Amino acid sequence: MRGFGNYLAQTIRAVALVATLAPTVAAAAETVEVVPGVQVTKRTYSAPINEQPFFGFAAKNSEEKAADDKFVSAIVEATGSREKAFDETTMRGWRAINTGKIKEAAVRFNQAFLILPEQSRVFHGFAVVAQAQFNDLDAADELFKIALERPNPVKALKADYGRFLLIAKRPRDAQSVLEQAVKDAPDFGDAWTNLAWARFQNGDAAAACVAAEEAAKHRPSNNSMGDLTAVRNVAQCK
């Protein structure tokens, strides 16, 4: 999994332009237990249920539940184990995110939720969908925080959360997350790129350039290259 989206500077500016696309959320903050011990705020959107996180919290009838069970059984049999089925499904979800196919990604992460619902990658994927597809920053923040506490997070998680916090115009929060991200995964170029942006937005262009230099050493993803070029330009790095 690589950092989501492209051209962070443009995305941050674009957030203000899409504020009118706010999601439809229940007036009261109703929560739902999605796995034992984990409560998530119930949010629904104008989209098919399989393109919404947690299937839009829709109540399923017996036929739909049977279809879910049939899907899980089939993919577990095809891959050889529940864990391999989960890995295959989430891999397709990340691939969809990285190619801009957010609706497809939502479908894949809903499938992953059926297979191993307690895993970090489910909440991580849904956080990206909430932000990228529905511009629901509150939902994305909630889901990222849960993902940080769930089993087996991918190394991109803190980098993606930090990037999200930049998009949400919270650069100070972003920097603290990203400083930890580069300690946890010092060879992850995308985390360094996002940290460069956070440092720049917090008024430290020199430190931003140091992070940008580290990013270049560690082969940032194609999605992150535009961000890296942009931050070098605005910070006037040598």
Secondary structure, 3 states (H helix, E strand, C coil): CCCCCCCHHHHHHHHHHCHHHCCEECCCCCEEEEECCEEEECEECCCCHHHCHHHHHCCCCHHHHHHHHHHHHHHHHHHCCHHHHHHHHHHHHHHHHHCCCHHHHHHHHHHHHHHCCCCHHHHHHHHHHHHHHHCCHHHHHHHHHHHHHCCCCCCCHHHHHHHHHHHCCCHHHHHHHHHHHHHHCCCCHHHHHHHHHHHHHCCCHHHHHHHHHHHHHCCCCHHHHHHHHHHHHHCCCC
